[in-house]
Amino acid sequence: MSLEGRLALITGGGRGIGRAVSLALAEDGADIAIHYNRDEDAALQTARAVADLGRRAEVFQGPLEDLDGLAAMVESIQKELGHPDILVNNAGVASKGRSVAKTEAAEVDRVMRIHAFAPHELCKLILPGMREQSRGDIIMVSSTATKHHAAGGAPYSMAKAAMESLAFTLAAEERRNQIRVNIVAPGLVETEMGRRLVKATAGVDDLRNLDARMPFGRVCQPEDIASAIRHLVSDRSGYVTGQRLGVDGGGP
C-alpha cells in the first residue's frame, strides 16, 4: 500500500487516533503535516517518530474553531511541504453530556465548528491543490454516535452527522477530479477522550476493565482506526468513495 510521494494533513495528528494515523501513513510512505491545537509536545513527539520512519513531518498549530485562521495554516503547509493529497479530518471534542434543555448555544456552536464547519473549510482550502494531483483522498473520522443518538449527546451527534453529510456531498462533487471521500466511524476507542467519556458515564477508570464486554475481547485501539484509513487511501481501494465504514467490532 505504497503512499510514496504523497502528503497527508491530519488534524489532531499528534495524539490518540491522529498519532496512530500519522505513523501508519508514514509507514506506507507518506509525508505528514501534523495539526495540533494545544499539545505541542505530543505533536513534536509524533513528528520525530515519523522522521524515524524516514518521512518528512512538520507540525502546525491552530484552533479549528477559528475558521479564519485555517487559510494561514494551509498556506504554511503548502509552503513548507507542498499540496496535501490526503486530508484526514480527525480532530474532535466531546460535548458535555447535557440534555437539549440544558445545553447552551455556545457549546453547540463550538462542537459544530470543530467537527463540521472546520472540515468544510479545510476541504475548500485544500481542494484546489488536491485536484492538481493524480489522486486525492479525504477521510472524515466520524462516530457510531450518528447511529445511536444517545440522550445527552445532541451537539456531538449533530456535528458528526453534519460531517457525514459533507462527506457524501463532497464524494459526489469531486469524483470527476479523482478525489475519493470516505467516512470512518469508530465506536469506543482507547484514547484520552474515550477514557474521559467512560469515566463520566460509567465511573470506569481503566478501560481494560471493559475488555471482556467488547467485541473480540478488547477495547478498540487507535491502530484499528488507522488500519482502516490506510486501506481507504491506498490504491487497493481505488474504486471506493462515498462510503461509511464502521470500525466498532460489529457492535449494535
Long-range contacts (C-beta under 8 A, 24 or more apart in sequence): 1-28, 1-230, 1-231, 1-234, 1-235, 1-236, 2-28, 2-29, 2-234, 2-235, 3-28, 3-29, 3-30, 3-86, 3-233, 3-234, 4-29, 4-30, 5-29, 6-30, 6-31, 6-85, 6-86, 7-31, 7-32, 7-33, 7-81, 7-82, 7-83, 7-84, 7-85, 7-86, 8-32, 8-33, 8-84, 8-85, 8-86, 8-87, 8-88, 8-233, 9-33, 9-35, 9-77, 9-84, 9-86, 9-87, 9-88, 9-122, 9-126, 10-34, 10-35, 10-88, 10-90, 11-35, 11-64, 11-88, 11-89, 11-90, 11-91, 11-118, 11-122, 12-36, 12-37, 12-90, 12-91, 12-92, 13-43, 13-46, 13-88, 13-90, 14-39, 14-42, 14-43, 14-44, 14-45, 14-46, 14-47, 14-59, 15-39, 15-42, 15-43, 15-46, 15-191, 15-192, 16-189, 16-191, 16-192, 16-193, 16-222, 17-90, 17-141, 17-186, 17-189, 17-191, 17-222, 17-225, 17-226, 18-46, 18-88, 18-90, 18-91, 19-46, 19-49, 19-222, 20-221, 20-222, 20-223, 20-225, 20-226, 21-88, 21-90, 21-222, 21-225, 21-226, 21-229, 21-230, 22-46, 22-49, 22-50, 22-57, 23-49, 23-50, 23-53, 23-226, 24-223, 24-226, 24-227, 24-229, 24-230, 25-86, 25-226, 25-229, 25-230, 25-233, 26-50, 26-53, 26-55, 26-57, 27-53, 28-230, 28-234, 29-55, 30-55, 30-86, 31-55, 31-56, 31-57, 31-81, 31-82, 32-56, 32-57, 33-57, 33-58, 33-60, 33-77, 33-81, 33-84, 34-58, 34-59, 34-60, 35-59, 35-60, 35-61, 35-62, 35-64, 35-73, 35-91, 36-60, 36-61, 37-61, 37-62, 37-63, 37-64, 37-91, 56-81, 64-91, 64-113, 64-114, 64-118, 65-110, 65-113, 65-114, 65-117, 65-118, 67-113, 67-117, 67-118, 67-121, 70-118, 70-121, 70-122, 70-125, 71-125, 74-122, 74-125, 74-126, 78-129, 83-126, 83-129, 83-130, 83-132, 83-133, 84-126, 84-129, 84-130, 85-129, 85-130, 85-133, 85-135, 85-136, 85-137, 86-136, 86-137, 86-138, 86-139, 86-233, 87-122, 87-123, 87-126, 87-130, 87-136, 87-137, 87-138, 87-139, 88-138, 88-139, 88-141, 88-229, 89-118, 89-119, 89-122, 89-123, 89-138, 89-139, 89-140, 89-141, 89-163, 90-139, 90-141, 91-118, 92-141, 92-193, 93-193, 94-156, 94-193, 94-196, 94-197, 95-153, 95-154, 95-155, 95-156, 96-155, 97-152, 97-153, 97-200, 97-201, 98-152, 99-151, 99-152, 100-154, 103-154, 103-155, 107-155, 108-154, 108-155, 108-158, 111-155, 111-156, 111-158, 111-159, 112-155, 112-158, 112-159, 112-162, 114-159, 115-156, 115-159, 115-160, 115-162, 115-163, 116-159, 116-162, 116-163, 116-166, 119-163, 119-166, 120-166, 123-166, 123-170, 127-174, 127-177, 127-179, 130-177, 130-179, 131-174, 131-177, 131-179, 133-178, 134-178, 135-178, 135-179, 135-180, 135-238, 136-174, 136-177, 136-178, 136-179, 136-180, 137-179, 137-180, 137-181, 137-182, 137-232, 137-233, 138-167, 138-170, 138-174, 138-179, 138-180, 138-181, 138-182, 139-181, 139-182, 139-183, 139-184, 139-229, 139-232, 139-233, 140-164, 140-166, 140-167, 140-181, 140-182, 140-183, 140-184, 141-183, 141-184, 141-185, 141-186, 141-225, 141-229, 142-167, 142-183, 142-184, 142-185, 142-244, 143-185, 143-186, 143-187, 144-185, 144-186, 144-187, 144-246, 144-248, 144-251, 146-185, 147-185, 147-246, 164-244, 167-242, 167-244, 168-242, 171-241, 171-242, 172-242, 175-241, 175-242, 179-241, 180-232, 180-233, 180-237, 180-238, 180-240, 180-241, 181-241, 181-242, 182-232, 182-240, 182-241, 182-242, 182-243, 182-244, 182-245, 183-243, 183-244, 183-245, 184-225, 184-228, 184-229, 184-232, 184-245, 184-247, 185-244, 185-245, 185-246, 185-247, 185-248, 186-220, 186-224, 186-225, 186-247, 186-248, 187-220, 187-246, 187-247, 187-248, 187-249, 187-251, 188-214, 188-219, 188-220, 188-248, 189-219, 189-220, 189-221, 189-222, 189-224, 189-225, 190-219, 190-220, 190-221, 190-222, 191-222, 194-219, 214-249, 215-248, 215-249, 215-250, 215-251, 216-249, 220-247, 220-248, 220-249
